[in-house]
Amino acid sequence: MTVISFIGAGSVVFTRNLCNDILLVPAFQDSTIRLMDIHEGRLSIAYQTIQSMVARRGLKTRVEATMDMREAVRGADYVVTTFQQGGVEAYALDIEIPQKYGVEQCVGDTIGPGGVFRGLRTIPVLLTLCEYINEVAPDALLLNYVNPMAINCWAVYEATGRPVLGLCHSVQDTSKMLAGWLKVTYSSVDFLCAGINHQSFFLEFEADSKNLYPQLKEISHREEIYGLEPVRIDLMDHFGYFVTESSGHASEYVPYFRKNAHVINENLAKKFTSEAASGWFDFGRSGGYLKNCRYWENHMASVFSEALDEKKPLVEERTHEYGSYIMEAMETNQPVQINGNVKNDGLITNLPDGCCVEVPCQIDSAGIQPQRVGKLPTQLAALNRNNINVQELTVQAALTGDRDAVYHAIKLDPLTAAVCTLPQIDAMVTEMLQAQARWMPDWK
């Protein structure tokens, strides 16, 4: 019997979608799904939602709920992390304090002040979770969905040596988007994508063995296309390759697009000319994702009501999230290829050994087999390394208690360095450390 544990199951919609994927796999219809969250009310709704899905399908799947993390992972084969340490309260500090100093983040969950502090909050929880897994589920595979992806995965394998696979959906989303722009059938598409999470690049993009990059570059400045993704298309124009993460996200990881609120909310906004992007760009503005999170927090009752509505038909098609496909491949030996976040053990030769890279991975009953990509184009590796510097120092700060490393990490952040002086960064980091002290590691 397969046991699949969810840590942070109170993310009801995400939990519902991932569990629905699992329930659609015949190999898991006699499994145990164990849900854990520290919020009793949300955990109860998640339990009721998944139990209803099981009952409506007439399956033998067992659904369990607990607020005890150790018990949640006892005997687990797979542990899936979806939690947000500190919730919206802490996340608001990630966005609003830096904004006082001119750092305009739209999401702030990967690098930058927001990504660094989210990592510092999250890593201690992940390491405690790994201690419990070692005690009561030593053979379990950790599937991490929690951002900042690279920082979190790097800290886990650096500190514990445990197998961990970081999962995102930007590669799937972007490849499907490009296929749509190019009007090719997605099943005919073949691509090679590699780099780091949220800054991987499509090194090859083909359909029926035809290189589609010339066509992509030709059509990309049509208003209806450029108006959807101006940042990503600008990056392709200047660096040669299309990046995986959306324009709002991508603009945070380089020093060119978010130099001040006027540039973002006026000049950059004018580039989003497509009507389809008008609502999206509200998300790309400063604090856009925080606004989105607050909206859903205030409308949680309707989210719960929708999740429990048995009049709505169940979804009978799996999502593009990798989780269920990975578990199925390992249990049934039906191979699948995904793009996963793993330790760089010679996989990308011009990125630092030991950092966390996003590369193609073959999955089957033998486990995770990352693909060696070799050397990235030099300019792409340079962009990645600018982000990796921040990631490495954040991991160092969390694992060693080196408080100075927090300051160093944010001083090396491309966006922060583009808008702040060194004394301003010192003041900002000090303020953030004081405001988030209850979630921070023990400093030396």
Summary of the structure (lengths in Angstrom):
residues: 444
radius of gyration: 21.3
end to end distance: 44.9
largest distance: 62.3
contacts: 1571
relative contact order: 0.14
helix: 53%
strand: 16%
